[in-house]
Amino acid sequence: MTADDDPEIIFSDYTQSVVIDGHHFDVEIYRTSIDPGWILSVENQFGTLTVSDNPPFFGDGLAWRAFEEILHEEGIKAFYNKKERRKLGL
């Protein structure tokens, strides 16, 4: 497979940087040109990625809603690993 054969990455309009309680997150919601399923990826300020893609979301709005539900149910700590939580006192 050459670079010309690579599928295009399509980013949702929901893709954005957010600050929640002083914590910065880059939220990306995207799919490829060959797969209709949307993927939710959240990167924290340490560069740690949390990816939710199994199963993929049927719509980008559903992926954003999943991000909001994770925040509501687990809080921001859901997007940090144990070492980062200890460092932040979460």
Backbone as XML, in Angstrom:
<?xml version="1.0"?>
<chain id="A" units="angstrom">
  <residue number="1" name="MET">
    <atom name="N" x="0.847" y="-1.181" z="0.000"/>
    <atom name="CA" x="0.000" y="0.000" z="0.000"/>
    <atom name="C" x="0.886" y="1.235" z="0.000"/>
  </residue>
  <residue number="2" name="THR">
    <atom name="N" x="0.640" y="2.135" z="-0.900"/>
    <atom name="CA" x="1.414" y="3.374" z="-0.976"/>
    <atom name="C" x="0.681" y="4.488" z="-0.263"/>
  </residue>
  <residue number="3" name="ALA">
    <atom name="N" x="1.376" y="5.608" z="-0.104"/>
    <atom name="CA" x="0.754" y="6.753" z="0.558"/>
    <atom name="C" x="-0.479" y="7.220" z="-0.194"/>
  </residue>
  <residue number="4" name="ASP">
    <atom name="N" x="-0.477" y="7.042" z="-1.517"/>
    <atom name="CA" x="-1.639" y="7.442" z="-2.310"/>
    <atom name="C" x="-2.851" y="6.565" z="-2.027"/>
  </residue>
  <residue number="5" name="ASP">
    <atom name="N" x="-2.615" y="5.350" z="-1.522"/>
    <atom name="CA" x="-3.697" y="4.423" z="-1.225"/>
    <atom name="C" x="-4.261" y="4.592" z="0.188"/>
  </residue>
  <residue number="6" name="ASP">
    <atom name="N" x="-3.588" y="5.380" z="1.021"/>
    <atom name="CA" x="-4.041" y="5.563" z="2.399"/>
    <atom name="C" x="-5.392" y="6.263" z="2.413"/>
  </residue>
  <residue number="7" name="PRO">
    <atom name="N" x="-6.288" y="5.813" z="3.268"/>
    <atom name="CA" x="-7.601" y="6.469" z="3.330"/>
    <atom name="C" x="-7.478" y="7.872" z="3.911"/>
  </residue>
  <residue number="8" name="GLU">
    <atom name="N" x="-8.382" y="8.714" z="3.517"/>
    <atom name="CA" x="-8.438" y="10.079" z="4.030"/>
    <atom name="C" x="-9.010" y="10.062" z="5.445"/>
  </residue>
  <residue number="9" name="ILE">
    <atom name="N" x="-8.451" y="10.883" z="6.337"/>
    <atom name="CA" x="-8.987" y="11.046" z="7.688"/>
    <atom name="C" x="-9.957" y="12.223" z="7.649"/>
  </residue>
  <residue number="10" name="ILE">
    <atom name="N" x="-11.171" y="11.975" z="8.101"/>
    <atom name="CA" x="-12.213" y="13.000" z="8.104"/>
    <atom name="C" x="-12.514" y="13.363" z="9.554"/>
  </residue>
  <residue number="11" name="PHE">
    <atom name="N" x="-12.254" y="14.622" z="9.908"/>
    <atom name="CA" x="-12.489" y="15.086" z="11.271"/>
    <atom name="C" x="-13.881" y="15.694" z="11.389"/>
  </residue>
  <residue number="12" name="SER">
    <atom name="N" x="-14.526" y="15.395" z="12.492"/>
    <atom name="CA" x="-15.855" y="15.927" z="12.791"/>
    <atom name="C" x="-15.753" y="17.396" z="13.212"/>
  </residue>
  <residue number="13" name="ASP">
    <atom name="N" x="-16.853" y="18.102" z="13.043"/>
    <atom name="CA" x="-16.936" y="19.476" z="13.544"/>
    <atom name="C" x="-16.903" y="19.517" z="15.068"/>
  </residue>
  <residue number="14" name="TYR">
    <atom name="N" x="-17.122" y="18.374" z="15.711"/>
    <atom name="CA" x="-17.052" y="18.302" z="17.170"/>
    <atom name="C" x="-15.608" y="18.287" z="17.681"/>
  </residue>
  <residue number="15" name="THR">
    <atom name="N" x="-14.637" y="18.054" z="16.812"/>
    <atom name="CA" x="-13.233" y="18.036" z="17.207"/>
    <atom name="C" x="-12.860" y="19.412" z="17.741"/>
  </residue>
  <residue number="16" name="GLN">
    <atom name="N" x="-12.279" y="19.433" z="18.954"/>
    <atom name="CA" x="-11.947" y="20.711" z="19.585"/>
    <atom name="C" x="-11.071" y="20.521" z="20.805"/>
  </residue>
  <residue number="17" name="SER">
    <atom name="N" x="-10.471" y="21.616" z="21.248"/>
    <atom name="CA" x="-9.750" y="21.639" z="22.514"/>
    <atom name="C" x="-10.712" y="22.165" z="23.564"/>
  </residue>
  <residue number="18" name="VAL">
    <atom name="N" x="-10.701" y="21.524" z="24.738"/>
    <atom name="CA" x="-11.570" y="21.963" z="25.820"/>
    <atom name="C" x="-10.762" y="22.067" z="27.109"/>
  </residue>
  <residue number="19" name="VAL">
    <atom name="N" x="-11.195" y="22.968" z="27.980"/>
    <atom name="CA" x="-10.606" y="23.094" z="29.304"/>
    <atom name="C" x="-11.725" y="22.838" z="30.302"/>
  </residue>
  <residue number="20" name="ILE">
    <atom name="N" x="-11.502" y="21.839" z="31.160"/>
    <atom name="CA" x="-12.495" y="21.463" z="32.164"/>
    <atom name="C" x="-11.822" y="21.526" z="33.521"/>
  </residue>
  <residue number="21" name="ASP">
    <atom name="N" x="-12.321" y="22.395" z="34.380"/>
    <atom name="CA" x="-11.751" y="22.571" z="35.720"/>
    <atom name="C" x="-10.238" y="22.783" z="35.667"/>
  </residue>
  <residue number="22" name="GLY">
    <atom name="N" x="-9.780" y="23.555" z="34.683"/>
    <atom name="CA" x="-8.365" y="23.862" z="34.543"/>
    <atom name="C" x="-7.532" y="22.796" z="33.850"/>
  </residue>
  <residue number="23" name="HIS">
    <atom name="N" x="-8.161" y="21.724" z="33.388"/>
    <atom name="CA" x="-7.461" y="20.633" z="32.702"/>
    <atom name="C" x="-7.732" y="20.732" z="31.200"/>
  </residue>
  <residue number="24" name="HIS">
    <atom name="N" x="-6.652" y="20.710" z="30.415"/>
    <atom name="CA" x="-6.767" y="20.853" z="28.962"/>
    <atom name="C" x="-6.837" y="19.480" z="28.294"/>
  </residue>
  <residue number="25" name="PHE">
    <atom name="N" x="-7.810" y="19.331" z="27.392"/>
    <atom name="CA" x="-7.970" y="18.100" z="26.621"/>
    <atom name="C" x="-8.173" y="18.449" z="25.149"/>
  </residue>
  <residue number="26" name="ASP">
    <atom name="N" x="-7.541" y="17.677" z="24.278"/>
    <atom name="CA" x="-7.807" y="17.764" z="22.848"/>
    <atom name="C" x="-8.719" y="16.597" z="22.503"/>
  </residue>
  <residue number="27" name="VAL">
    <atom name="N" x="-9.929" y="16.920" z="22.088"/>
    <atom name="CA" x="-10.926" y="15.904" z="21.753"/>
    <atom name="C" x="-11.005" y="15.829" z="20.232"/>
  </residue>
  <residue number="28" name="GLU">
    <atom name="N" x="-10.678" y="14.654" z="19.696"/>
    <atom name="CA" x="-10.775" y="14.443" z="18.255"/>
    <atom name="C" x="-11.809" y="13.352" z="17.984"/>
  </residue>
  <residue number="29" name="ILE">
    <atom name="N" x="-12.687" y="13.654" z="17.062"/>
    <atom name="CA" x="-13.675" y="12.686" z="16.603"/>
    <atom name="C" x="-13.472" y="12.592" z="15.099"/>
  </residue>
  <residue number="30" name="TYR">
    <atom name="N" x="-13.173" y="11.391" z="14.637"/>
    <atom name="CA" x="-12.816" y="11.237" z="13.232"/>
    <atom name="C" x="-13.183" y="9.851" z="12.714"/>
  </residue>
  <residue number="31" name="ARG">
    <atom name="N" x="-13.149" y="9.738" z="11.404"/>
    <atom name="CA" x="-13.344" y="8.465" z="10.721"/>
    <atom name="C" x="-12.465" y="8.493" z="9.482"/>
  </residue>
  <residue number="32" name="THR">
    <atom name="N" x="-12.380" y="7.360" z="8.812"/>
    <atom name="CA" x="-11.634" y="7.330" z="7.554"/>
    <atom name="C" x="-12.614" y="7.333" z="6.398"/>
  </residue>
  <residue number="33" name="SER">
    <atom name="N" x="-12.090" y="7.617" z="5.229"/>
    <atom name="CA" x="-12.938" y="7.657" z="4.035"/>
    <atom name="C" x="-13.446" y="6.278" z="3.636"/>
  </residue>
  <residue number="34" name="ILE">
    <atom name="N" x="-12.865" y="5.218" z="4.209"/>
    <atom name="CA" x="-13.312" y="3.865" z="3.847"/>
    <atom name="C" x="-14.117" y="3.184" z="4.954"/>
  </residue>
  <residue number="35" name="ASP">
    <atom name="N" x="-14.251" y="3.829" z="6.108"/>
    <atom name="CA" x="-14.983" y="3.230" z="7.229"/>
    <atom name="C" x="-15.951" y="4.265" z="7.798"/>
  </residue>
  <residue number="36" name="PRO">
    <atom name="N" x="-17.235" y="3.964" z="7.848"/>
    <atom name="CA" x="-18.212" y="4.955" z="8.310"/>
    <atom name="C" x="-18.246" y="5.149" z="9.830"/>
  </residue>
  <residue number="37" name="GLY">
    <atom name="N" x="-17.556" y="4.288" z="10.592"/>
    <atom name="CA" x="-17.591" y="4.393" z="12.046"/>
    <atom name="C" x="-16.698" y="5.501" z="12.574"/>
  </residue>
  <residue number="38" name="TRP">
    <atom name="N" x="-17.209" y="6.255" z="13.539"/>
    <atom name="CA" x="-16.471" y="7.370" z="14.136"/>
    <atom name="C" x="-15.688" y="6.903" z="15.352"/>
  </residue>
  <residue number="39" name="ILE">
    <atom name="N" x="-14.533" y="7.503" z="15.564"/>
    <atom name="CA" x="-13.646" y="7.184" z="16.681"/>
    <atom name="C" x="-13.520" y="8.421" z="17.559"/>
  </residue>
  <residue number="40" name="LEU">
    <atom name="N" x="-13.532" y="8.207" z="18.863"/>
    <atom name="CA" x="-13.334" y="9.270" z="19.843"/>
    <atom name="C" x="-11.940" y="9.120" z="20.424"/>
  </residue>
  <residue number="41" name="SER">
    <atom name="N" x="-11.159" y="10.186" z="20.361"/>
    <atom name="CA" x="-9.807" y="10.188" z="20.906"/>
    <atom name="C" x="-9.651" y="11.428" z="21.781"/>
  </residue>
  <residue number="42" name="VAL">
    <atom name="N" x="-9.216" y="11.224" z="23.021"/>
    <atom name="CA" x="-9.026" y="12.339" z="23.954"/>
    <atom name="C" x="-7.576" y="12.327" z="24.412"/>
  </residue>
  <residue number="43" name="GLU">
    <atom name="N" x="-6.886" y="13.442" z="24.215"/>
    <atom name="CA" x="-5.495" y="13.576" z="24.641"/>
    <atom name="C" x="-5.432" y="14.564" z="25.796"/>
  </residue>
  <residue number="44" name="ASN">
    <atom name="N" x="-4.800" y="14.137" z="26.902"/>
    <atom name="CA" x="-4.672" y="15.037" z="28.053"/>
    <atom name="C" x="-3.401" y="15.872" z="27.924"/>
  </residue>
  <residue number="45" name="GLN">
    <atom name="N" x="-3.151" y="16.746" z="28.900"/>
    <atom name="CA" x="-2.007" y="17.662" z="28.813"/>
    <atom name="C" x="-0.662" y="16.957" z="28.892"/>
  </residue>
  <residue number="46" name="PHE">
    <atom name="N" x="-0.643" y="15.694" z="29.319"/>
    <atom name="CA" x="0.595" y="14.924" z="29.362"/>
    <atom name="C" x="0.851" y="14.194" z="28.042"/>
  </residue>
  <residue number="47" name="GLY">
    <atom name="N" x="-0.096" y="14.260" z="27.119"/>
    <atom name="CA" x="0.042" y="13.585" z="25.835"/>
    <atom name="C" x="-0.508" y="12.170" z="25.829"/>
  </residue>
  <residue number="48" name="THR">
    <atom name="N" x="-1.168" y="11.777" z="26.912"/>
    <atom name="CA" x="-1.751" y="10.440" z="26.992"/>
    <atom name="C" x="-3.072" y="10.419" z="26.235"/>
  </residue>
  <residue number="49" name="LEU">
    <atom name="N" x="-3.221" y="9.407" z="25.384"/>
    <atom name="CA" x="-4.444" y="9.267" z="24.590"/>
    <atom name="C" x="-5.387" y="8.249" z="25.210"/>
  </residue>
  <residue number="50" name="THR">
    <atom name="N" x="-6.657" y="8.590" z="25.199"/>
    <atom name="CA" x="-7.725" y="7.657" z="25.534"/>
    <atom name="C" x="-8.558" y="7.539" z="24.269"/>
  </residue>
  <residue number="51" name="VAL">
    <atom name="N" x="-8.634" y="6.333" z="23.714"/>
    <atom name="CA" x="-9.335" y="6.131" z="22.446"/>
    <atom name="C" x="-10.509" y="5.189" z="22.665"/>
  </residue>
  <residue number="52" name="SER">
    <atom name="N" x="-11.652" y="5.599" z="22.152"/>
    <atom name="CA" x="-12.853" y="4.775" z="22.220"/>
    <atom name="C" x="-13.276" y="4.476" z="20.787"/>
  </residue>
  <residue number="53" name="ASP">
    <atom name="N" x="-13.037" y="3.224" z="20.373"/>
    <atom name="CA" x="-13.342" y="2.876" z="18.993"/>
    <atom name="C" x="-13.927" y="1.483" z="18.833"/>
  </residue>
  <residue number="54" name="ASN">
    <atom name="N" x="-14.282" y="0.851" z="19.942"/>
    <atom name="CA" x="-14.783" y="-0.512" z="19.850"/>
    <atom name="C" x="-16.065" y="-0.642" z="20.652"/>
  </residue>
  <residue number="55" name="PRO">
    <atom name="N" x="-17.222" y="-0.652" z="20.071"/>
    <atom name="CA" x="-17.404" y="-0.524" z="18.623"/>
    <atom name="C" x="-17.310" y="0.943" z="18.214"/>
  </residue>
  <residue number="56" name="PRO">
    <atom name="N" x="-17.092" y="1.203" z="16.928"/>
    <atom name="CA" x="-17.077" y="2.594" z="16.473"/>
    <atom name="C" x="-18.477" y="3.190" z="16.594"/>
  </residue>
  <residue number="57" name="PHE">
    <atom name="N" x="-18.537" y="4.497" z="16.679"/>
    <atom name="CA" x="-19.813" y="5.197" z="16.822"/>
    <atom name="C" x="-20.455" y="5.377" z="15.446"/>
  </residue>
  <residue number="58" name="PHE">
    <atom name="N" x="-21.778" y="5.271" z="15.404"/>
    <atom name="CA" x="-22.503" y="5.403" z="14.136"/>
    <atom name="C" x="-22.582" y="6.850" z="13.661"/>
  </residue>
  <residue number="59" name="GLY">
    <atom name="N" x="-22.371" y="7.789" z="14.572"/>
    <atom name="CA" x="-22.402" y="9.207" z="14.208"/>
    <atom name="C" x="-21.434" y="9.989" z="15.061"/>
  </residue>
  <residue number="60" name="ASP">
    <atom name="N" x="-20.960" y="11.111" z="14.536"/>
    <atom name="CA" x="-20.012" y="11.910" z="15.299"/>
    <atom name="C" x="-20.659" y="12.520" z="16.541"/>
  </residue>
  <residue number="61" name="GLY">
    <atom name="N" x="-21.942" y="12.821" z="16.454"/>
    <atom name="CA" x="-22.648" y="13.343" z="17.624"/>
    <atom name="C" x="-22.734" y="12.312" z="18.742"/>
  </residue>
  <residue number="62" name="LEU">
    <atom name="N" x="-22.848" y="11.044" z="18.370"/>
    <atom name="CA" x="-22.865" y="9.974" z="19.374"/>
    <atom name="C" x="-21.504" y="9.852" z="20.051"/>
  </residue>
  <residue number="63" name="ALA">
    <atom name="N" x="-20.429" y="10.070" z="19.303"/>
    <atom name="CA" x="-19.093" y="10.036" z="19.893"/>
    <atom name="C" x="-18.930" y="11.192" z="20.882"/>
  </residue>
  <residue number="64" name="TRP">
    <atom name="N" x="-19.405" y="12.375" z="20.520"/>
    <atom name="CA" x="-19.326" y="13.519" z="21.432"/>
    <atom name="C" x="-20.164" y="13.251" z="22.687"/>
  </residue>
  <residue number="65" name="ARG">
    <atom name="N" x="-21.330" y="12.679" z="22.498"/>
    <atom name="CA" x="-22.183" y="12.361" z="23.642"/>
    <atom name="C" x="-21.486" y="11.359" z="24.568"/>
  </residue>
  <residue number="66" name="ALA">
    <atom name="N" x="-20.758" y="10.409" z="23.999"/>
    <atom name="CA" x="-20.002" y="9.441" z="24.805"/>
    <atom name="C" x="-18.938" y="10.163" z="25.635"/>
  </residue>
  <residue number="67" name="PHE">
    <atom name="N" x="-18.273" y="11.142" z="25.048"/>
    <atom name="CA" x="-17.292" y="11.958" z="25.782"/>
    <atom name="C" x="-17.974" y="12.639" z="26.966"/>
  </residue>
  <residue number="68" name="GLU">
    <atom name="N" x="-19.110" y="13.247" z="26.733"/>
    <atom name="CA" x="-19.843" y="13.926" z="27.803"/>
    <atom name="C" x="-20.297" y="12.938" z="28.885"/>
  </residue>
  <residue number="69" name="GLU">
    <atom name="N" x="-20.740" y="11.752" z="28.488"/>
    <atom name="CA" x="-21.181" y="10.747" z="29.457"/>
    <atom name="C" x="-20.017" y="10.255" z="30.319"/>
  </residue>
  <residue number="70" name="ILE">
    <atom name="N" x="-18.847" y="10.069" z="29.705"/>
    <atom name="CA" x="-17.671" y="9.664" z="30.473"/>
    <atom name="C" x="-17.345" y="10.724" z="31.506"/>
  </residue>
  <residue number="71" name="LEU">
    <atom name="N" x="-17.379" y="11.988" z="31.107"/>
    <atom name="CA" x="-17.123" y="13.077" z="32.055"/>
    <atom name="C" x="-18.134" y="13.074" z="33.190"/>
  </residue>
  <residue number="72" name="HIS">
    <atom name="N" x="-19.391" y="12.873" z="32.849"/>
    <atom name="CA" x="-20.451" y="12.888" z="33.858"/>
    <atom name="C" x="-20.318" y="11.710" z="34.830"/>
  </residue>
  <residue number="73" name="GLU">
    <atom name="N" x="-20.026" y="10.531" z="34.305"/>
    <atom name="CA" x="-19.987" y="9.322" z="35.134"/>
    <atom name="C" x="-18.669" y="9.147" z="35.891"/>
  </residue>
  <residue number="74" name="GLU">
    <atom name="N" x="-17.543" y="9.446" z="35.243"/>
    <atom name="CA" x="-16.237" y="9.173" z="35.838"/>
    <atom name="C" x="-15.431" y="10.421" z="36.167"/>
  </residue>
  <residue number="75" name="GLY">
    <atom name="N" x="-15.805" y="11.551" z="35.576"/>
    <atom name="CA" x="-15.053" y="12.777" z="35.785"/>
    <atom name="C" x="-13.796" y="12.801" z="34.922"/>
  </residue>
  <residue number="76" name="ILE">
    <atom name="N" x="-13.013" y="13.856" z="35.090"/>
    <atom name="CA" x="-11.823" y="14.025" z="34.262"/>
    <atom name="C" x="-10.773" y="12.954" z="34.505"/>
  </residue>
  <residue number="77" name="LYS">
    <atom name="N" x="-10.830" y="12.311" z="35.666"/>
    <atom name="CA" x="-9.826" y="11.279" z="35.960"/>
    <atom name="C" x="-9.868" y="10.133" z="34.954"/>
  </residue>
  <residue number="78" name="ALA">
    <atom name="N" x="-10.984" y="9.977" z="34.247"/>
    <atom name="CA" x="-11.096" y="8.920" z="33.241"/>
    <atom name="C" x="-10.076" y="9.092" z="32.124"/>
  </residue>
  <residue number="79" name="PHE">
    <atom name="N" x="-9.578" y="10.310" z="31.949"/>
    <atom name="CA" x="-8.655" y="10.596" z="30.857"/>
    <atom name="C" x="-7.200" y="10.711" z="31.311"/>
  </residue>
  <residue number="80" name="TYR">
    <atom name="N" x="-6.937" y="10.239" z="32.530"/>
    <atom name="CA" x="-5.572" y="10.200" z="33.059"/>
    <atom name="C" x="-5.244" y="8.780" z="33.510"/>
  </residue>
  <residue number="81" name="ASN">
    <atom name="N" x="-3.973" y="8.389" z="33.380"/>
    <atom name="CA" x="-3.571" y="7.094" z="33.916"/>
    <atom name="C" x="-3.286" y="7.243" z="35.413"/>
  </residue>
  <residue number="82" name="LYS">
    <atom name="N" x="-3.016" y="6.139" z="36.089"/>
    <atom name="CA" x="-2.839" y="6.165" z="37.548"/>
    <atom name="C" x="-1.711" y="7.092" z="37.987"/>
  </residue>
  <residue number="83" name="LYS">
    <atom name="N" x="-0.601" y="7.042" z="37.279"/>
    <atom name="CA" x="0.543" y="7.887" z="37.629"/>
    <atom name="C" x="0.185" y="9.367" z="37.491"/>
  </residue>
  <residue number="84" name="GLU">
    <atom name="N" x="-0.510" y="9.713" z="36.424"/>
    <atom name="CA" x="-0.916" y="11.109" z="36.215"/>
    <atom name="C" x="-1.928" y="11.543" z="37.272"/>
  </residue>
  <residue number="85" name="ARG">
    <atom name="N" x="-2.842" y="10.664" z="37.639"/>
    <atom name="CA" x="-3.822" y="10.997" z="38.691"/>
    <atom name="C" x="-3.134" y="11.296" z="40.010"/>
  </residue>
  <residue number="86" name="ARG">
    <atom name="N" x="-2.143" y="10.483" z="40.346"/>
    <atom name="CA" x="-1.394" y="10.720" z="41.597"/>
    <atom name="C" x="-0.690" y="12.069" z="41.526"/>
  </residue>
  <residue number="87" name="LYS">
    <atom name="N" x="-0.067" y="12.353" z="40.392"/>
    <atom name="CA" x="0.663" y="13.607" z="40.215"/>
    <atom name="C" x="-0.262" y="14.816" z="40.362"/>
  </residue>
  <residue number="88" name="LEU">
    <atom name="N" x="-1.498" y="14.682" z="39.884"/>
    <atom name="CA" x="-2.474" y="15.768" z="39.938"/>
    <atom name="C" x="-3.309" y="15.753" z="41.215"/>
  </residue>
  <residue number="89" name="GLY">
    <atom name="N" x="-3.178" y="14.698" z="42.009"/>
    <atom name="CA" x="-3.976" y="14.598" z="43.238"/>
    <atom name="C" x="-5.432" y="14.284" z="42.978"/>
  </residue>
  <residue number="90" name="LEU">
    <atom name="N" x="-5.704" y="13.511" z="41.926"/>
    <atom name="CA" x="-7.094" y="13.166" z="41.591"/>
    <atom name="C" x="-7.496" y="11.841" z="42.224"/>
  </residue>
</chain>
